[in-house]
C-alpha cells in the first residue's frame, strides 16, 4: 500500500467486484460482501484526498466491469465515460474514511450504517440521470431472482434493496475491522511479552474496541428485521386472471436487406401462432424498419397478420417519420384494420447509441466506435394502450425498463401490464442481454404488475406481478414465437404509492450531515500562528529590554 500505483490498481479491482453479482455470473449472494474490500481499503487512506481518489478509482472499476460489453462498440470511450462517472464516488470515499477510519467510536460506527448507504444512494441517483447513462447496474438490481429482495422492492423500489445491501457490507466491514484489530493487538501483546525482560513495556497497537463489532451485528440484525417485515406485512398483488401474450423473437438477421428479411421472418413466426389464441402479440425493438404511413403495403401485411392470429400486434417502428422530421423509435399497435392510432415515441434515448450528448464537443466519438451518426428524436409523453378487451398496457422501449419512475408512472396511470421492447444484437455474446432481461423482474416487483420483455435476438422473458418468472425465457440462440400465460393483478404496492422514499430519506441524511460538518468546522478553534513571537520596543515585564 506504500505505492500509490499499487493502491490505485487495488482500488480499481475492489470496486469492480460487485459486478459479479449481476448477470451473466448472477452471483447474487456475492453482493452482500462485495463492497467490503473496497471499504477496508478506503478507510486506511492516509488523507481525505487519497480516500476520495480511492473512491473515484473504485467507481471507475465498477462502471467498466458492469458496462464492459460496450468496449467493442465505444472502445476507449467506454473507459473515458467510466472515469467521468467514477468521480461521483469521490464524496462517498470521503464519507467512508470519515466514519470508518481509525478506531470508530460507538457513535461513528452506528452513524456509518446510515450515512454510507445514504451516500451510495446519492451516487446511484446522480448517475441515473439519462444523460449520464441511466440507472443501469444499480446495486439492488443484482437481486432480481431473490424473492425476499423483490418483496423489499415492492416497498421501496430498487433503492431500498441497494441501501440494505450497503448496510450489510458496512456491517461486515466493521466486523472485519474489529477482527483485524484484535489480531494486531494479540501480536503486539506477544511481542511485548518477549521484550519485557529487556526494558520497560512500550505502547503497541490497541484493539478497536467492541463498538465496530456491535455495529456490525446491528447491521445484520436490522437488514434481517426489515426483510422479514416486508415479507410479512407489505401489500401483495391480488390475482386478477390471466392473459395470453405471444413474444416473437426472430433472431440475428444482418446485412443490407436486414429490415426486409427480419420482417419476413417475424411474419412467418407470427402466422404460426394462428390457432393458439393469443390476446396480444409483441415484437421487439426496431422490428419494423419502415414508417407505416410511408409504407402502406407493410401496414396491410401487419393488419392481415392481426386478422390471422386473432390478436393485436405491438410492433416497434425505427424509421424516419413522414409526418414529423427526424428518426423515432415508436411502439405502434396494429389491429385487424391496420394501425389503431396508439403510438408511443421513445422518450429516453441511449447516450452515444441513439444520440450524442453535446455533439459539437463529443461528436468525435463516432470516429472511434459505433456511436450514433444521427440523433434520434424523443417523444414527449408516456402512453397507455388498449390492447384488447379490458387490457391496458404500458409500453417502454429498450433501456427505459431500467428507469423505475417510468414503470411506476404507467402503473399509477392504470397499466395492467408493462411491456418492454428491446434489441441487444450488438452485444449478443456478452452479459448485456441477460442484464437487460433481469430488469423486468425488478420493475414487476416494484409495481405489482406483470412485465413482458420482448427482444429481437434474446434474452426475452416474462415476469409475474411479484417478479417471479412466468415461463421459460428465450435465449440468444432462439428464433421462435412463444405464447405465455401472464398472470394479471390488482392492488397498489407501497412503492407505487409512496415512490422513491429511500432516496428522499438519504437526501435528508446527507443534508443533515453537511450541516453538522459545517457547524463543526465553525466551532473548531483557529490554529495558532506560526513563527517567532513579536516583541515591543519596551520589552516585557518578565524579560526587561527584550
N, C-alpha and C positions, 0 to 999 in steps of 0.2 A: 504493500500500500504506500510505501515511501515514494514510489514513482507515480507521477501524475498520469502518465500514459497508461500504465498498467491499471491504475484505479479507474481511469476513463473507460478502458475496454471492459473491465468488470461491470461497471455501471450499465453499459450498453447491453451486455449479456444478461444481467439480472433483470433489467427492465423488459427484456424480450420474453422471459419465462412465462408470463400469463397467457401468451398466445397459444400455448399448448392446450389450454382448457377449451379453446374454440374448435369447431370443425375445421379440417377434417380429423385431426387427432382426437378431438372431443374428450379429452381427459378432464371432465367437468370437476372432479374432486380435487384436481391439482390447483384450481383457483383458490382453494381455502388456505393455501400456504405459499402460493407462487410469489407474493409480494414480500415475503419475509426476508430473503437475501438482499433485496433492494433496500428495504427499510433498515436492516442492520448495517449496510454499507453507508447509507446517508447519515445515520446517527453518529458515525465515527468521524465525520468530516471535521477537519481542524478549524475551519472557519465557516461562517454562514454563506460566504460566496462560493466556497467549494461544495457545500450542500446543495446550493441552487444549481451548480453545474452538474452534479451527480443526478439531480432530478431531471434536468434537460437531456442528458445523455441516456438515462433510462427511458425517458419518453420517446426519444429517437429510436431506441431499440425496440420498444413496444410497437410503435407505429409501423416500422419496417417489417417486423415479424407478422403483424396482423394483415398488412397490405402487401406482402412480398410478391403476390401474384400480379401486381401491377408492373413489376420490373420489365417484363417483355414488351409492355406497351409504352410506358413512360420512361424506361431506362433510368438514367442518373437523376432525372427529375423527381422520381419517386423518393429518393434519399433527400433531395432538397426540400420537398414538401414535408417529409417526416421530421427533418431537422427544425423547420419552422414551427410545426405543431409541437415538437418536443419542448419548445420554450414555455408552453403552458404549464409544464410540470416544475418550473423553477420555483414558484411560490410554495408549491407542495413540498419540495425539497427543504426549503427553509423551515416549514412547519415541522417536518419530521425531526430535524436537528433540534429545533426549539423545544419539542415536547418529549423526545426520546433520548436526546444527547446526555452524556454523563450518567449520573445516577438519579433517575427521576424520583421526585418526591411523590407521596400518595396523590397529591392534587394534580401534579403534572401527568402522572401515569393515567389517572382516571380521565382527565381532560383529553388526553391523546385519543381515547376511544371515541370521542365525539368530534374533536377538531379535525383529525386526519381523514376520517370518512367524509366530513363536510368539505374539506379541501379537495378531495378526489372528485366529489360530485361537481364542484365548480369547474374542474378541468373537463369533465365529461360534458357538462353543459356548454362550455365555451366551444369545444370542438364539434358539438352537434349542430352548430350553425352551418347551413347548407353550403355557404361559400368557403368554409374551411374543410369540406369533405363530408359533412353529415355524421350522424351518430353510429357509424359502423365500428364494431368492436367494443361497444360498451361492456364493461366487465360483467354486468348482470346477465347479458345475453348468452354468456357461456353456459348458463344453467337451463337451457331451453328444453332439456329432456328430464329434468329433475322435478318431480311432482310438488314437493314442498316449496321449492323456489317459484314454481308457476303460481302457487297459491299466494305467495308473497307479492308476485307481480300484479295479481288482481287487486291487491290492497294499495300498493304504492308504485306500481309500474316497475319497469326495469331499474329505475333509480333506487328503489328500496332494496332490491336484490344486490345491486352494486355496493350500496352503503354497508350492508350487513357483511358482505364478503370482505370489505376493507376492515371492518370492526374485528372480524375473526383473525385476519392477518396481523393487525396491530397487537391483538391479544397474544398471538403466538410469538410475535417478535419480543414482546415484554417477557414472556416465559423464557425464551431463548436467552435474552439479556440477563435474566436472573441466574439461569444455569451457568452461563459463561462467567458471571461474577463470582459465583460460588466456587467454580473450578479454579479460577485465578486466585481466590483467597486461600483455598486449600494448598495450592502450590506454594504460595507465599508463606503460609504457616510452616510448611515442611522446611522451606529454606531458612526461616528464622530459627527453627529448632536446631538445624545443622550448624549454624554460626553462633549460637547463643554463648558457647564457651569462649569464643574468641573476642567478644566485645558486647556492648550494650545492644539491646533489641532496637532495630530501626523500623520505621513505618514502612509497610508494604501495601499491596493492593487490598482494598477493603471490599466487602460484598456490597452489592447494590441494595441490600435490604429486601424486605418482603413485599414492599409496595408494588413493584412491577409484576411479581408473581400473582398477587391478589388481583391486580387489574386484569391480567391475562385470564385468570379464572372467571372474573366478572364478565369479560367479553364473551367467552364461550357460553356462559350461562344466559347472558342477555340474548344472544343470537338464537339459542335453543328455545328460550321462552317466547320470543317474538314469532318464530316459525311455528311453534305449537299453537299459539293463539290464533295466528292467521289460518292454520289448517282447521281449527275447531270452530271459529266464530265468523270468519269472513263470509259474506254472502256468496252463495253458489248459483250459477246459472240454472234456470229451470227448463227442463226439456220441453220442446215445442215442435215435435215431429221431425221429419227428415225431408231432404230434397236431394234429387239425383243430379249430380254435376259431372259432366264429361270434360276431361282435360286432354287436349290434343297436343302432342309433342312430336314434331316432325323429325327432329334430329339435326345433325350438322349438314348443311347444304351450302356450299361455297360456289364461287365463280361469278362471271359477269351476268349470267342468266339466273342467278340465285333466287331473286324475288319471284320469278315465274315458276321455277322448279319447286320452291317452297310452297307456293300457293297450290300447285298441283298435288303435292304430297299431302298437305293439310286437307285438301278437298277429298282425296281418296280415303284418308283416315276417318274423316268426319262422316262420309257417306256410309262407312262400315258400321256406324252407330245406329243406323235405322233398325227399328225393332227393339232397341234396348231401353226405350222410354226415358231418355234424359230430360230433365227440366230446363237445363241450361248447358250450352257447350262453350268452353273457354279456350281461346287460343293465346299464345304467348306474345311477348313484346315484339314489335316490328314484324308481326306475322303477315301483314299486308303492306306491300311497298308502293301502293298506288292510292292516290286520293280518289275516293269513291265517287265524288261529284264529277271528277275529270275522267273517270273510267267507269261509265255506267254498265259496261259489259261485266266488269268484276263485281259490281253491286248486284247484278242479276244472278250471277253464279252463286253468290253468298245467300241470296234470298231463296234460290232453289234448294240449296243445302238445308236451310232452315225448314223448308216445307218437307224435305225428305226425312229428316230426323225428328220432326215434330217439336222443335225447341228453338228458342232464340240463340243466336251466336254472338258472343262478345269477342270481337277481334281487336287488333291494335294496329292502327294505321301510322306508318312512319313515312311521311311524304310531304312534299311542298303542297300547301293547300291552294285551291283555286279561288277561294273567296277571301283569303287574307294573305298578306305577304309572309314568306318565311316557311321553314320546315317545322312541323309539330309532330309530337308523338301523342296519339289520341286513342283512348278506348272508345270504340264505336259499337253500339248494339244494333244488330241486324235481325229483323224478323222475317216472316214469310212474305211480306210485302216490300221488303228492302230495308234500308236504314230507318230506324224508328224515330230518329231525331235526338236520341240520348247520346251525348258525347261528352267525354272528359278529356281535356287537354292537360298533359303532364305539367305540374307546377314547379316541382323541384328537380332541377337538372343536375346531372353528374358533372362536377367540375373537371375540366380538361377532356372528359369523354364526350360530353354533349355541348359544352361551351367552354370558353377560356376566360377566366376572370381577368379583368383588366387586360384585354387582348393587346392593347397598344404597348404594354410593358412585357407581357408574358407570352406573346404570340410566337416567340422563338421555340416554344415547347413543341410546335408542330414539326420542327426540323429534327428533333431528337427522339420522337416517339410517335405513337398513333393518336395524338391529340386531335380534337375536333377541328376540321378545316373551316367549318361554318357553324356559327352558334345556332342551336335550336331555339325556337320561341317558346315562351312559357304560357300556360293557362293562368287564369286569374281567380278560379274558384273551384272548390270541390263539388262533386255531383253525386246524387243518388239516382239509381236507375231502377225502373220497374221491369224486372226480367222474368215475367211470368205471373200467373195468378197469385197475388198476395205476397210476392217475393221482391223485397227491395235490397239491392246490393250496392256496396260502396267500392268502386274501383280505385286501385293505386297502380302506378307504373314504376317498375324497376326498383331502384333503391329507396323509393318513397316508403316502402314497407319497413325501412329502418327507423322512421320517424314516429314515435309513439303518439305525438299530438295529432297527426293526421288520421290515424285509425280511431282515436278517441273521438275526434270531431264527427267523423262519419257515424259512429255508434250513437252519439248524442243526437244526431240528426235523424236517426231512425233506421240505420242499416241493420238488416237481419243477417247479412253475410258479407265478409270482406273478401276482396279479390285483388291479387297482385299479379300483373303480367310482367314477365321478366325475360331477359336474354343474356346469358353469360358465356356465349360461344367463344368469345375472345379469350376466355380463361378456362377452357374446357378441362384441362388436365391439372388444375390447381385446386386449392382449398375453397376458392370463391363460390362455386355452385352450392356446395353444402353449407357454407357460412350463410349464404343468402336465403336458402330454403329454411334454415333453422329459425330465422327471424319471424316466420309465420306463427310458430308455436308461441312465442312471447307476445306477439300482438293479439293472438286469440285469447290467451290467458288474461291479458290486461283488460280486454273489452268484454269478455264473456260472449263473444261471437265467433262462429267458425271462420276459418280463413283458408282460401284456396290460393296456392302459389303455382301458377302455370307458366312454364318456360318453353322456349323453342328447343333447347338441347339438354335439359335437365340441370339441376335436380328439381322435379315438380313434386309437390307434396300438398296434402290436405290435413288440417288440424281442426279438432273439435273445439267447442266453446271453452273447455278447460285447458286447452293447449296440447292435449294428447293427440296422437296420430289417428286419423280416420282412414285406414287403408295403407297399403304399401306405397312408398314413394317411387317415382320413375327416375332411374339413374341416368347418368350422362351417356350411356350407350344405347338407351331405349329410343325407338322410333315407333310410337304407338298412340292409341287413344284408349283411355281408361275411364270407366264410369265409377264414381264414388257416391256412396250413401252418406251424405253430410248431415250430421245432427244439428238442428237449429235450437236456439234457446232464447228465453226472455229474461228480464231482470236487469239490474244495473249493478256493476261491480263498484267497489269503493274507489278504484282508480278512475273510472269513468265519471263518478260523482264528484270526487274531490281533486282530481288532476294530479299535478306534479308536486304534491305537498312535501315529499322528502327534499326536493331541490329548494323549495322555499324555506324549509327549516334549516337546511345547510347554509343558505344565504344569510339567515338571521345569525347563525353561529359565527360565521366568518365576520359579519359586520360587528358583532359584539366583541369579538377577539381584536379586531383592528382598533376599536375604540379603547379597549383595555390597554393595548400596547402603546397607543398614543398617550394615554394618561400616565402610564408607567414611565415613558420616556420624559414626560414633562416634570414628573416628580423626582427624577434622578438628579442628584446634585451635580453642578457644573464641575468639571475636572480642575484640579489645582494648576495654576500657571506654572510652566516650566522655566528654568533659567535661574540666574543669581538674583537674590532679593535686592531691590534698590534701597539706597540709604540717602538720608537728607544731609545737607552740609553741616547741620547742627549735631550730628551724631545721634546716639541713643542713650537713655539713662543707664542701661546695663553696660554699654561699651562707649564711654565718652570719647569723642574725637573720631569715632568710626562712622 
